[in-house]
Amino acid sequence: MALAAAQADTATVPAVDTLQVSADTLKEAPTEITLEQALKIALSENVSVQVADKEIERAKYSKKGSYAALFPKVDGSASVQRTIKKQVMYMGGDDKEEGGGGGMAGMMTGILAPVLDYINQLATGTGVALVPYVAPPSTDTESNGGGIEVGRLNTFSAGISASMPLVNFQLWESLKLSGNQVELAVEKARSSRLEMVTQVKQAYYQVLFAKEAAKVYKEVYDNALANCEKIKMRHEAQKASDLELARALTTLANAIPNMYDSENAVNLALWQLKAVMGVDLDLSIDTKGELHDYAEEMTILYGEDELKLDNNSSMRQIELQAAQLASAIKSNKYASLPSLSLGFAYQYSAMANDYNFSDYRWTPYSYVGLSLSIPIFAGGQRYHAVKAAQLQAEELDIQKLETERRLRIAIRQSLNTMETAMRSFDAADAALEAARKSYDITLASYEIGGATYTDLGDAQLALTQAQLTAGQSIYNYLTAKASLEGSLGNDFLESENE
């Protein structure tokens, strides 16, 4: 009964041929790049780096624009005015004092009108008025109150003006702020490069680790396939039981998903690497070398002097921000000091009641002078601005201490991870050699009947775990080292522009 059940179960197990993975069609070999080449490509193609470079250019233009305040400022102006109601000028006493005659307006009317009439009467024989009669200014007390209307209906003016600061302490201090902004933009660009380098390194190592895992699972699949072929032939020769064949087929079937998942992980890791590099995801590239090529680098060569935060980008940015706040405090204090400026203007103007521009009489007007501005009282605005900037500087000092504390923790964590990975790799490397030897011995013993298929499966599992542990140790060390180098900020210094 047991034998019949075993035979029935064997009949339901798929054949070995149906479990074999078909070979992929041949594709064009991708271009292999080293880590250094990947970094160079990322430095020129990465979006964050390009944006940071544009930010530096913008800050430089802002700095140049701030220096323009030291040079003379020249403006041109032109204006046209149409008078709706003319101004009225009053001379002498009021209407009562002038006897209700409209003051000066009444006097002018009383004197000029008879004289002009007499001259015109003398010239009546010629038919031409020698002196055209000009209506006197309006003296209607109801319309202008007895005053004289002055000015004309149209006023035209055009000219240029120039001004230049001579002594302005607040302006001079603000120029330092513009210089600090450029330095801060440069440091932020360096920070973007440091972050990008760390991301590219970790993505590159991720591809190597994914390829190592895919290699291990492919080896597991190959071993399972070879063992399944041998057991099938032994089963046909009635030297292996149905249970052994079923286990072999099950082991082979379980190895296939792991192999597919590991291959997919390689593709995902490559896409991630291309993304951080800033290149097209369809670009056919691959990493060069294997993960175990970096095993020789698994050593800690950092002394206390090499773990300083002088080159850390976050600390540098805080220092530059502190310098900006110091300049801002001085600038707010200098706002209470006097300032001296030079001014100049040259202007032409004309007034008329018509639009005969050719008959206009243009009158020039110009001046040059010094202007002294002495701040006296602004409701405490300058005092409060200084206090606000000082409080902001104190907040920045607190943030600096907290940032330094977090960076110290990150550095220690990276060093501990590196040390743990080194110890794990040493143990895994020794275990890997022993596991491989154990698998070879178990396989040989199984072929001569000295070991069971269960023993062979246990040996394969131990070998797989040792291989993955060794690869995981190398990967943990490399990623921790990349994070440590990013925290120290030694990849891009001021003397290096590459």
C-alpha positions as CSV (number, residue, x, y, z in Angstrom):
1,M,0.0,0.0,0.0
2,A,2.8,2.4,0.9
3,L,4.7,1.6,-2.3
4,A,1.5,2.2,-4.4
5,A,0.9,5.5,-2.7
6,A,4.5,6.6,-3.4
7,Q,4.2,5.6,-7.0
8,A,1.0,7.6,-7.3
9,D,2.6,10.6,-5.8
10,T,5.6,10.2,-8.2
11,A,3.2,10.2,-11.2
12,T,1.9,13.6,-10.2
13,V,5.4,15.3,-10.0
14,P,6.4,17.1,-13.2
15,A,9.2,15.8,-15.2
16,V,12.7,17.3,-14.8
17,D,12.7,18.7,-18.4
18,T,9.7,20.9,-17.6
19,L,11.4,22.5,-14.6
20,Q,14.6,23.5,-16.5
21,V,15.0,27.3,-17.1
22,S,15.3,28.1,-20.8
23,A,18.3,30.2,-21.8
24,D,17.6,33.9,-22.5
25,T,18.0,35.0,-26.0
26,L,21.3,36.6,-26.8
27,K,21.4,40.3,-26.3
28,E,23.9,43.0,-26.9
29,A,26.5,42.9,-24.1
30,P,26.1,46.0,-21.9
31,T,28.9,48.4,-21.3
32,E,30.7,47.7,-18.0
33,I,31.7,50.7,-16.0
34,T,33.8,51.0,-12.8
35,L,32.8,52.9,-9.7
36,E,35.0,55.8,-10.7
37,Q,33.4,56.0,-14.1
38,A,30.0,55.9,-12.6
39,L,30.9,58.8,-10.3
40,K,32.3,60.9,-13.2
41,I,29.1,60.3,-15.2
42,A,26.9,61.3,-12.2
43,L,28.9,64.5,-11.6
44,S,28.0,65.6,-15.1
45,E,24.5,64.2,-15.5
46,N,23.0,64.2,-12.0
47,V,20.0,66.6,-11.8
48,S,20.7,67.8,-8.2
49,V,24.3,68.6,-9.1
50,Q,23.2,70.6,-12.2
51,V,20.7,72.5,-10.1
52,A,23.4,73.2,-7.5
53,D,25.7,74.6,-10.1
54,K,22.9,76.9,-11.4
55,E,22.4,78.1,-7.8
56,I,26.0,79.1,-7.6
57,E,25.7,81.1,-10.8
58,R,22.6,82.8,-9.5
59,A,24.3,83.7,-6.2
60,K,27.3,85.2,-8.2
61,Y,24.9,87.3,-10.3
62,S,23.2,88.5,-7.1
63,K,26.6,89.4,-5.6
64,K,27.5,91.4,-8.7
65,G,24.2,93.1,-8.5
66,S,24.8,94.1,-4.9
67,Y,28.1,95.8,-5.8
68,A,26.2,97.9,-8.3
69,A,25.0,100.0,-5.3
70,L,28.5,101.5,-5.0
71,F,28.4,103.0,-8.5
72,P,26.4,106.1,-9.6
73,K,22.8,105.5,-10.3
74,V,21.6,107.4,-13.4
75,D,17.9,107.8,-14.3
76,G,16.1,109.6,-17.1
77,S,12.7,111.1,-16.7
78,A,10.1,112.9,-18.8
79,S,6.7,114.2,-17.9
80,V,3.7,115.9,-19.4
81,Q,1.1,117.8,-17.3
82,R,-2.2,119.3,-18.2
83,T,-3.5,121.9,-15.8
84,I,-7.1,121.6,-14.9
85,K,-7.3,124.5,-12.4
86,K,-4.5,127.0,-12.3
87,Q,-2.9,128.2,-9.1
88,V,-3.9,131.6,-7.8
89,M,-1.4,134.1,-6.4
90,Y,-2.5,136.9,-4.0
91,M,-0.5,140.1,-3.5
92,G,-1.2,142.8,-1.0
93,G,-4.2,142.9,1.4
94,D,-7.5,141.2,1.2
95,D,-10.5,142.3,-0.8
96,K,-11.7,144.6,1.9
97,E,-8.4,146.4,2.2
98,E,-8.3,147.0,-1.6
99,G,-11.8,148.4,-1.6
100,G,-13.3,145.3,-3.2
101,G,-11.3,145.9,-6.3
102,G,-9.6,142.5,-6.3
103,G,-6.3,143.6,-4.8
104,M,-3.4,143.6,-7.3
105,A,-5.7,142.1,-10.0
106,G,-8.0,145.1,-9.8
107,M,-5.1,147.6,-9.8
108,M,-3.6,145.9,-12.9
109,T,-6.9,146.1,-14.7
110,G,-7.4,149.7,-13.8
111,I,-3.9,150.7,-15.1
112,L,-3.3,148.6,-18.2
113,A,-6.8,148.6,-19.8
114,P,-7.0,152.4,-20.4
115,V,-3.4,152.6,-21.7
116,L,-3.9,149.8,-24.2
117,D,-7.2,151.3,-25.4
118,Y,-5.5,154.7,-26.0
119,I,-2.7,153.2,-28.1
120,N,-5.2,151.3,-30.2
121,Q,-7.3,154.4,-30.8
122,L,-4.2,156.2,-32.1
123,A,-3.6,153.4,-34.6
124,T,-7.2,153.2,-35.9
125,G,-6.1,155.0,-39.0
126,T,-3.9,152.1,-40.1
127,G,-6.6,149.5,-39.3
128,V,-4.1,147.6,-37.2
129,A,-3.9,147.4,-33.5
130,L,-0.3,148.2,-32.6
131,V,-0.6,146.6,-29.2
132,P,-3.1,143.7,-29.2
133,Y,-5.3,143.9,-26.2
134,V,-4.6,141.1,-23.8
135,A,-7.3,140.3,-21.4
136,P,-6.2,140.9,-17.8
137,P,-6.1,138.0,-15.4
138,S,-9.4,137.1,-14.1
139,T,-10.5,139.3,-11.3
140,D,-13.8,137.7,-10.6
141,T,-13.9,137.5,-6.8
142,E,-16.3,134.7,-6.9
143,S,-13.9,132.4,-9.0
144,N,-10.5,133.2,-7.7
145,G,-11.1,135.3,-4.6
146,G,-9.3,138.4,-6.1
147,G,-6.0,136.6,-6.9
148,I,-4.0,136.3,-10.1
149,E,-3.9,132.9,-11.9
150,V,-0.4,131.9,-12.7
151,G,1.1,129.2,-15.0
152,R,0.0,127.8,-18.2
153,L,-2.2,124.9,-19.2
154,N,0.6,122.5,-20.5
155,T,3.9,121.7,-18.8
156,F,6.6,119.6,-20.4
157,S,9.8,118.5,-18.7
158,A,12.6,116.0,-19.4
159,G,16.0,115.4,-17.9
160,I,18.4,113.1,-16.1
161,S,19.4,112.6,-12.5
162,A,22.2,110.8,-10.8
163,S,23.0,109.7,-7.2
164,M,26.0,108.0,-5.6
165,P,26.6,106.9,-2.0
166,L,29.8,108.3,-0.5
167,V,29.6,107.1,3.1
168,N,27.1,104.3,3.9
169,F,28.2,101.8,6.5
170,Q,25.1,99.7,6.2
171,L,25.6,99.3,2.5
172,W,29.2,98.3,2.9
173,E,28.3,95.6,5.4
174,S,25.5,94.3,3.2
175,L,28.1,93.6,0.5
176,K,29.6,91.0,2.9
177,L,26.3,89.3,3.1
178,S,26.3,88.9,-0.7
179,G,29.7,87.3,-0.5
180,N,28.6,84.9,2.2
181,Q,25.6,83.9,0.1
182,V,27.9,82.9,-2.7
183,E,30.1,80.9,-0.4
184,L,27.0,79.2,1.1
185,A,25.7,78.4,-2.4
186,V,29.1,76.8,-3.2
187,E,29.0,74.8,0.0
188,K,25.5,73.6,-0.8
189,A,26.7,72.5,-4.2
190,R,29.5,70.5,-2.5
191,S,26.9,69.0,-0.2
192,S,24.8,67.9,-3.2
193,R,27.9,66.3,-4.7
194,L,28.7,64.5,-1.5
195,E,25.2,63.2,-1.2
196,M,25.3,62.1,-4.8
197,V,28.6,60.4,-4.4
198,T,27.3,58.5,-1.4
199,Q,24.2,57.5,-3.3
200,V,26.1,56.3,-6.3
201,K,28.5,54.3,-4.2
202,Q,25.7,52.6,-2.3
203,A,23.8,51.9,-5.5
204,Y,26.8,50.5,-7.2
205,Y,27.5,48.2,-4.2
206,Q,23.8,47.2,-4.2
207,V,24.2,46.0,-7.8
208,L,27.3,44.0,-6.9
209,F,25.5,42.4,-4.0
210,A,22.4,41.6,-6.1
211,K,24.7,40.0,-8.7
212,E,26.4,38.0,-6.0
213,A,23.1,36.8,-4.6
214,A,21.9,35.9,-8.1
215,K,25.1,34.0,-8.7
216,V,24.5,32.0,-5.4
217,Y,20.9,31.2,-6.3
218,K,22.0,30.3,-9.8
219,E,24.5,27.9,-8.4
220,V,21.8,26.4,-6.1
221,Y,19.6,25.9,-9.1
222,D,22.4,24.3,-11.1
223,N,23.2,21.9,-8.2
224,A,19.6,21.1,-7.7
225,L,19.2,20.4,-11.5
226,A,22.3,18.2,-11.6
227,N,21.3,16.2,-8.5
228,C,17.8,15.8,-9.9
229,E,19.1,14.4,-13.1
230,K,21.3,11.9,-11.3
231,I,18.4,10.9,-9.0
232,K,16.1,10.5,-12.0
233,M,18.6,8.1,-13.6
234,R,19.1,6.2,-10.4
235,H,15.3,6.0,-10.0
236,E,15.0,4.6,-13.4
237,A,17.6,2.0,-12.5
238,Q,15.6,1.3,-9.3
239,K,18.5,2.5,-7.1
240,A,16.6,5.5,-5.7
241,S,13.3,5.6,-4.1
242,D,10.3,7.5,-5.1
243,L,10.7,9.8,-2.1
244,E,14.2,10.8,-3.1
245,L,13.0,11.7,-6.6
246,A,10.1,13.7,-5.2
247,R,12.4,15.6,-2.9
248,A,14.8,16.3,-5.7
249,L,12.0,17.6,-7.9
250,T,10.7,19.8,-5.0
251,T,14.1,21.2,-4.3
252,L,14.5,22.0,-8.0
253,A,11.1,23.7,-8.1
254,N,11.9,25.8,-5.0
255,A,15.2,26.9,-6.5
256,I,13.6,28.5,-9.6
257,P,11.6,31.4,-7.9
258,N,14.7,32.3,-5.9
259,M,16.7,32.5,-9.1
260,Y,14.1,34.6,-10.8
261,D,13.8,36.9,-7.8
262,S,17.5,37.4,-7.6
263,E,17.7,38.3,-11.4
264,N,14.9,40.8,-10.9
265,A,16.7,42.3,-8.0
266,V,19.8,42.8,-10.2
267,N,17.6,44.7,-12.8
268,L,16.1,46.9,-10.1
269,A,19.5,47.7,-8.6
270,L,20.7,48.7,-12.1
271,W,17.7,51.0,-12.6
272,Q,18.4,52.6,-9.2
273,L,22.1,53.1,-10.2
274,K,21.1,54.7,-13.5
275,A,18.6,56.9,-11.7
276,V,21.1,58.3,-9.2
277,M,23.6,58.7,-12.0
278,G,21.1,60.8,-14.0
279,V,21.2,58.7,-17.2
280,D,18.5,57.1,-19.3
281,L,17.0,54.0,-17.6
282,D,17.2,52.2,-21.0
283,L,20.9,52.7,-21.3
284,S,22.7,49.3,-21.4
285,I,25.3,49.5,-18.7
286,D,26.6,47.1,-16.0
287,T,28.9,47.1,-13.1
288,K,32.5,45.8,-13.5
289,G,34.0,43.3,-11.2
290,E,32.5,41.3,-8.3
291,L,31.7,42.1,-4.7
292,H,34.5,40.0,-3.4
293,D,37.0,42.2,-5.2
294,Y,36.4,44.7,-2.4
295,A,37.1,42.3,0.4
296,E,40.7,43.5,0.5
297,E,39.5,46.9,1.5
298,M,37.8,45.6,4.6
299,T,40.0,47.4,7.1
300,I,39.6,50.4,9.4
301,L,42.4,52.9,8.8
302,Y,40.8,55.9,10.4
303,G,42.5,57.6,13.3
304,E,41.1,60.3,15.7
305,D,42.6,63.0,13.5
306,E,40.9,61.7,10.5
307,L,37.4,61.7,12.1
308,K,37.1,65.5,12.5
309,L,34.1,67.3,11.2
310,D,36.0,70.2,9.6
311,N,35.1,69.1,6.1
312,N,31.5,68.1,6.9
313,S,29.2,70.1,4.7
314,S,26.4,70.6,7.3
315,M,28.9,72.0,9.8
316,R,30.4,74.3,7.1
317,Q,27.0,75.6,6.1
318,I,26.2,76.4,9.8
319,E,29.4,78.3,10.1
320,L,28.6,80.3,6.9
321,Q,25.1,81.0,8.2
322,A,26.7,82.2,11.5
323,A,28.9,84.6,9.5
324,Q,25.9,85.8,7.6
325,L,24.0,86.5,10.9
326,A,27.1,88.4,12.3
327,S,27.1,90.6,9.2
328,A,23.3,91.0,9.5
329,I,23.7,92.2,13.1
330,K,26.4,94.7,12.1
331,S,24.2,95.9,9.2
332,N,21.3,96.5,11.5
333,K,23.5,98.4,13.9
334,Y,25.0,100.5,11.1
335,A,21.5,101.5,10.1
336,S,21.7,104.0,13.0
337,L,24.7,105.8,11.6
338,P,24.6,108.8,9.2
339,S,25.0,108.3,5.5
340,L,26.3,110.8,2.9
341,S,25.4,110.7,-0.8
342,L,26.1,112.8,-3.9
343,G,23.3,114.0,-6.1
344,F,23.1,115.6,-9.6
345,A,20.2,116.6,-11.9
346,Y,19.8,118.3,-15.2
347,Q,16.4,119.1,-16.5
348,Y,14.6,121.1,-19.3
349,S,11.1,122.3,-19.0
350,A,8.6,124.4,-21.0
351,M,5.1,125.7,-20.4
352,A,2.5,126.7,-23.0
353,N,-1.2,126.9,-23.6
354,D,-1.0,125.3,-27.1
355,Y,0.8,122.4,-28.8
356,N,3.2,124.4,-31.1
357,F,6.3,122.6,-29.9
358,S,8.6,124.5,-32.3
359,D,7.7,127.8,-30.6
360,Y,8.3,126.6,-27.0
361,R,10.9,128.2,-24.9
362,W,12.8,125.4,-23.1
363,T,14.3,126.4,-19.8
364,P,17.2,124.4,-18.3
365,Y,17.5,123.6,-14.6
366,S,20.4,121.7,-13.0
367,Y,22.0,121.2,-9.6
368,V,24.7,119.2,-7.8
369,G,24.9,118.7,-4.1
370,L,25.6,116.5,-1.1
371,S,22.9,114.9,1.0
372,L,23.4,113.9,4.6
373,S,20.9,111.6,6.2
374,I,21.0,111.2,10.0
375,P,18.7,108.6,11.5
376,I,17.1,109.8,14.7
377,F,14.0,107.8,15.6
378,A,12.3,104.9,13.8
379,G,10.0,103.6,16.6
380,G,12.6,101.0,17.8
381,Q,12.6,99.2,14.5
382,R,16.4,99.0,14.3
383,Y,16.8,98.0,17.9
384,H,14.3,95.2,17.5
385,A,16.0,94.0,14.3
386,V,19.3,93.7,16.1
387,K,17.7,91.7,18.9
388,A,16.0,89.4,16.5
389,A,19.2,88.7,14.6
390,Q,21.0,88.0,17.9
391,L,18.4,85.5,19.0
392,Q,18.6,83.8,15.6
393,A,22.4,83.5,16.1
394,E,21.8,81.9,19.5
395,E,19.4,79.4,17.9
396,L,22.0,78.6,15.2
397,D,24.6,77.9,18.0
398,I,22.1,75.4,19.5
399,Q,21.5,73.8,16.1
400,K,25.3,73.5,15.6
401,L,25.7,71.5,18.8
402,E,22.8,69.2,17.9
403,T,24.1,68.7,14.4
404,E,27.6,67.9,15.7
405,R,26.1,65.4,18.2
406,R,24.1,63.6,15.5
407,L,27.1,63.5,13.2
408,R,29.2,62.0,15.9
409,I,26.6,59.3,16.5
410,A,26.4,58.6,12.7
411,I,30.2,58.3,12.6
412,R,30.3,55.9,15.5
413,Q,27.5,53.9,14.0
414,S,29.3,53.6,10.7
415,L,32.5,52.6,12.4
416,N,30.7,49.9,14.5
417,T,28.9,48.6,11.4
418,M,32.3,48.4,9.6
419,E,33.9,46.6,12.5
420,T,30.9,44.2,12.8
421,A,31.0,43.5,9.1
422,M,34.7,42.7,9.2
423,R,34.2,40.2,12.0
424,S,31.2,38.7,10.2
425,F,33.1,38.4,7.0
426,D,36.1,36.6,8.7
427,A,33.7,34.1,10.3
428,A,31.6,33.7,7.1
429,D,34.8,33.3,5.0
430,A,36.0,30.5,7.2
431,A,32.5,29.0,7.2
432,L,32.2,29.3,3.5
433,E,35.4,27.3,2.9
434,A,34.2,24.6,5.4
435,A,30.7,24.5,3.9
436,R,31.9,24.1,0.4
437,K,34.2,21.2,1.4
438,S,31.3,19.7,3.4
439,Y,29.0,19.9,0.4
440,D,31.6,18.3,-1.9
441,I,32.2,15.4,0.6
442,T,28.4,14.9,1.2
443,L,27.8,14.9,-2.6
444,A,30.5,12.3,-3.1
445,S,29.2,10.2,-0.2
446,Y,25.6,10.4,-1.6
447,E,26.7,9.1,-4.9
448,I,28.2,6.0,-3.3
449,G,25.3,5.6,-0.9
450,G,27.1,6.8,2.2
451,A,24.8,9.8,2.7
452,T,21.1,10.5,2.3
453,Y,19.5,13.2,0.1
454,T,18.5,15.0,3.3
455,D,22.2,15.2,4.3
456,L,22.9,16.6,0.8
457,G,20.2,19.2,1.2
458,D,21.5,20.3,4.5
459,A,25.0,20.7,3.1
460,Q,23.6,22.8,0.2
461,L,21.7,25.0,2.6
462,A,24.8,25.6,4.8
463,L,26.8,26.5,1.7
464,T,24.1,28.9,0.5
465,Q,23.9,30.6,3.9
466,A,27.7,31.0,4.1
467,Q,27.9,32.5,0.6
468,L,25.1,35.0,1.3
469,T,26.5,35.9,4.7
470,A,29.9,36.6,3.2
471,G,28.4,38.8,0.5
472,Q,26.2,40.6,3.0
473,S,29.2,41.3,5.2
474,I,31.1,42.9,2.4
475,Y,28.1,44.9,1.3
476,N,27.4,46.2,4.9
477,Y,31.0,47.2,5.2
478,L,31.1,49.1,1.9
479,T,27.8,51.0,2.5
480,A,28.9,52.0,6.0
481,K,32.2,53.2,4.6
482,A,30.4,55.3,2.0
483,S,28.2,56.8,4.7
484,L,31.3,57.5,6.8
485,E,33.1,59.2,3.9
486,G,30.0,61.3,3.2
487,S,29.8,62.4,6.9
488,L,33.5,63.3,6.9
489,G,33.1,65.2,3.6
490,N,36.6,64.3,2.3
491,D,35.5,63.4,-1.2
492,F,35.3,67.0,-2.4
493,L,37.5,69.7,-0.9
494,E,38.0,73.3,-1.8
495,S,41.3,72.6,-3.6
496,E,39.7,69.9,-5.7
497,N,37.3,71.0,-8.5
498,E,36.7,67.6,-9.9
